[in-house]
């Protein structure tokens, strides 16, 4: 795969036209930028109403975000009754679309608002490419094989950012600490040929997964050539052009 030097979503969209973003780090950065720019969010809600809103707060650790009520009360009622909102936003020359699940009434700074779940995927399009339906690829797990001496351990790549921040989830018994260097980590994905990356562990946290299983969450930095990082990024920021 050839290298594409682009450390932000806007630059990548200018080069590719359409992107499916599944990186939680990049989605959080995008939402922060939309919040900072006070961009308008819109959604079509039943019965044939246009819901118009703005982001008020993003809490990625809790996995929630707060959006303002529309000035149109029937649209607010319809939005709260929906299982999810299909939001669209024009941001810095591009159109972004994402789902906000489980909308419910909340409050922000003493005023009523709507709390939703932070999206796990965002579709980005240049304005001229914003027409028509897009076939999204199915999500597939990204596995990693960590090699330590003569032993190897399995892990899961949970996230990768455009600037090389990588999050892994692994067995908590693996003896890793801040500053550890992981060489030739084998990356597995069902839709691409396996490849190796070098990682530097920046921090280690013990976590409990949704099923109650204990694990280690490894915050890493991808080392080496940009084209190797691009191979990893393309598993989370997918070119749909």
N, C-alpha and C positions, 0 to 999 in steps of 0.2 A: 504494500500500500504506500502511495506517495504521501509526503508530509503536507499538511495544510496548516500554515502558521496563523492561528487565530485564537487569541486568549479570551474572547468575549463572544456572546451569542450574536450580537449585531453584525460583527465582522464575518462570522461564519455564515449567517443568513445571506449577506451580500454576495458570498461566493457560491452558495448552494441553492438558495431559493426557498427550501423547505427543510425544517428540522423537527425531529421528535426528540425531546429532551427528557431523559429519565434519570438524570443526575440530581439527587436531592440538594447537593451543594449549589449547583447552578440555578435550580428552581428557586431556592431561598434568595440568591443574589438577584434574580430577576424580579421577584416579588418586592424586595427591598427597593429596587430602582423604580418600579411602578408606583410604590407608596411615596417615594421621595418626589417623583414627578407629578404626583396627584392626578394620574391618568384615570380616565373614566372606564369603568367596567360595565358591560351590558350583557343581558341574558333575556331570551324570549321565554316567558312563563305563561302558563295557561290561566285563563282563557284568552289567548292572543294579546298578551300584555308585554310591554317592554319594561324590564327592570333595569334601572340605571343606578350605579353605585360607585364607591371609591374604597380602596383599601384604607383601613384605619390602623391596623396592627398585625404583625406577622410574628408568630411564636413557633419557630421550627422545632425546638426541643419538645414542646408539647404537641406538635403536629397540628396546630390550629391557626386560623387567621380570622380577623374581624373585618367586616365590610359594613359600610353605612347603609341605612335605610334609603330607599328611593323617596322622592317627593310625592310619588303616587301611591296612596295607601292600598288600593286593590292589588297593585304589583307586589307590595311587601307581603300581603296575605298569601298570595299565590307562591311567592318565593319560599316562605316558611313552610308551606304545605308540600313542597316538592322534595323528593328524596335526594336530589342533587341539583345544582345550578350549572349550566353549561355557559361559562363566562367567556367573553371576548374582550380584548383590549388592544387598542392601537398605541404602540409604545416605540418612540424613537424611530419612526419610519417603517415599522414592521407590525404585523398583526399576530397576536398570541391568543390561543384558545386553550382552556383547561376546565376541568370539572371541579366544583367545590361541593363535596358530599356532606350530608347530614346537617343542613342549615337549621339553626335554632336561634331563638331570640336570646340576646345577651345585652350587656351594657359596656360602654367604653367612655371613660371620663364622665360618668354620670348621665350619659345619653344612651337611649336604646339603639341597638345595632344587631347585626346577624353574625353569629359565629359559625364557621365552616371548618372542615378538615382541609389541611394544606394539600394541594394536588401532588400526585406522585408522577405525573407525566404532563408535559406541556407541548403543544404543537405550535411551532413558529413558522410564519410564512411572510415573504415579501408581499406588499400590498397587491402587486400585479399578479401574484400567484394565489390570491386568496379565494378564488372561485373554484367550485367543483368539490367533489368528495375525494378524500384521501384514504387509501388503504394502509392502515397502520400494522406494522409487523408485530407478531406475538412476542410478549416478553419472555426471555429465556434466562436462566441462572448463569452467572459468571463465576466459575470455580477457579481456585488457585491451589497449586501444590507448592508448599513451602519446604525447601530442602535445607536441612541442618545436619551437617556431617554426612553420615551414611543413612540417616533417617529422613523420611518425608512425612509431612502432615497436610491434611486437607483443610482448606479454608474457603470462604465465600467473599468475593469482591462485592461490597455493598454499595460503593459509590466512588466516583472519580470526577474531579473538576477539570476545567479547561487549563488550569495552571499547575496541574500535577499533584493535587492533594488526593490521596487514595484512602478509602476506608475498607478494612477487612474485618470479617467476623470469623473467629477461630476457636479451637478447643482451649479452654482456660488453663490446661496443664502444660501447654507449650511454653518453654522457658524463654520468654521474650521480655525485653525491657527497653526503655527509652534509649535511643542511640544505636540499637542493634541494626545491623545491615543484613538484608536478605538478598542474596544473589541468586540469579536464574530462577526466579519464581515463575512457575509454569502456569500460564493462563489458559483456561479451557472454556469454550463456548460452542454450542452445537452447530452454529452457523458459520464459524470461521475456523481456519487452521490454528492450532495451538501455537503460542509464542511465549518468549521469556521476557521478563522485566526485572530490574533491580530496584529494591525498595529500601528506604531508610525509615525505621520506626521512630516517630516523633512523640507518640504517647500511647499508653496502654490503659484501658479501662475495663473493669469487670462488670458485666451486664447480665441481666436475666431476659431471655427471649420471650416472645409472646406465649410459647408453649410451656414456659417454666424452666427451660433448659438454661444452664449457666454457660457463659461464653466470654471470650475476650474480644473487645473492640479495639482494633489497631488503627491508629491514625498514622499514615505513612506519607512519604514524599517519593514520587517516581523519579529515579535517577537515569542518567544516560541520554541517548539521542532523542530528539523531538519526535522522529518518526515512530519510535517504539511507544512513546506516550500517546501518539495519535492512534495507534492500533487499539490501545486500551480505551481512549476517549470514545471512539466510534461505537463501542458497545453500549454507551450510555447517552451519547448525543448523536443521533442517527440521521444521516443525510437521506431525505426522501425524494430528492430531485431525480 
